């Protein structure tokens, strides 16, 4: 069975795919400072060098053979230009000088695949499966961003990995103080809810685990999954994940995300 294990302390996970080891992240949102400047008039110092350095360090530390970005490598929805394109070019260059880069197209990636077609392998927004020939006869790891309806064939994988949601939990202490932390969501997928709108088959095997990744970019906000009335972004959530646990980046298991 294909396995996806978080990197402790990081919004990243490692997938062992038989002959290949991949490190997975979601929602890098390169160029977010440029986007915030144009969208909201907010001026922030760029963390482009830090983001690029963290990604390269993850590749080195995990001994990965590939980097997979589960959508939203870029921030602005339009085709990248100016400072954002410069950041993306430097990031893509630094990564692909080390390992191949796979991008699952997200809703913020318009024009990214075309702009860097010579250096990036692309999976469409409906998702795809990698590692189907992995050790132990595993069914592979399914990848999607999560902003659109998934390919029903993703249910044939062992694990489905997605981004888009930027899950966070709001934690309160006994005296009323609170803080917000990025979190993972993990649980068995409800096949019918996952593919209902797409009108596909629910697959023949056991339902896969669904792993919702925290955003790699800590400036990109997110869904407070344990606060009532906060809507999810993905069209199949929360229905497709009826029973899921939340985990902090340090590995702390918080239990059912709705009761945190």
Order of alpha helices (4+ residues) and beta strands (2+ residues): beta-beta-beta-alpha-alpha-beta-alpha-beta-alpha-beta-beta-beta-beta-beta-beta-alpha-beta-beta-beta-beta
